[in-house]
Amino acid sequence: MSRARAVVITEASSPVAYATASRLAAGGHSVLMGSPRPEAGEDLAARLRSAGASVFAAHLDLADPLSIDDFLESVDYLIGDVDALISSAGVAERSWVGAQHLVTQLVSPMIDNGRGDVVLLSPELSGASPAGADRMLDAWIRGLDAEFVGTGVRASIVRSTGAVPADDAGRLIASTIVSSGMHLSVVDVIPSRRESAVTDEVSREMRR
């Protein structure tokens, strides 16, 4: 059994984020979900806490430096030293500068402790696909790989060409940080044609 981790999930307002948090909570890990709209996340966290899990939600707007600072205080208070970060890198909201600031603050203690994980997610996993997102994430993961050489901290990226079932995505994402005997560096998820068709139909309905 893997040791318990203290995990931060940013942009945590999607079914994939909630599924990932639920999967990690079931494994005994502590989770803090950050998003500009934390109310739904707190509803989930409260249900999980009632079952004995250590899961919380807090406000985090990656475009607002003061919000990032407040969130970091919540991290210290609620889950302590973070050794795993799951993030879409602020790409969908074009707030990647704030995301980089947050990552820097959370990664430094990981390096000092000689262990940790940073998992970047492609925005397609939450239903968004802004132009240039893949190039930005690829460049960032290469930079993290170079920075983490010899530190004990691992960088991973989970990418998808479209939306996938939230539970399946959550299981894959969680596995990147709880796998102690292997490093899942790049995970490419190819949705089934049926799943893609259903997602397209949902998107059309939401635009009406």
Buried (B, 14 or more C-beta within 10 A) or exposed (E): EEEBBBBBBBBBBBBBBBBBBBBBBEBBBBBBBBBBEBEBBBEBBEEBBEEEBBBBBBBBBBBBEEBBEBBBEBBEEBBEEBBBBBBBBBBBBEBBEBBBBBBEBBBEEBBEBEBBBBBBBBBBBBBBBEEEBBEBBBEBBEEBBEEBEEBEBBBBBBBBBBBBBBBBBBEBBBBBBBBEEEEBEEBEBEBEEEBBEBBEEEEEEEEE
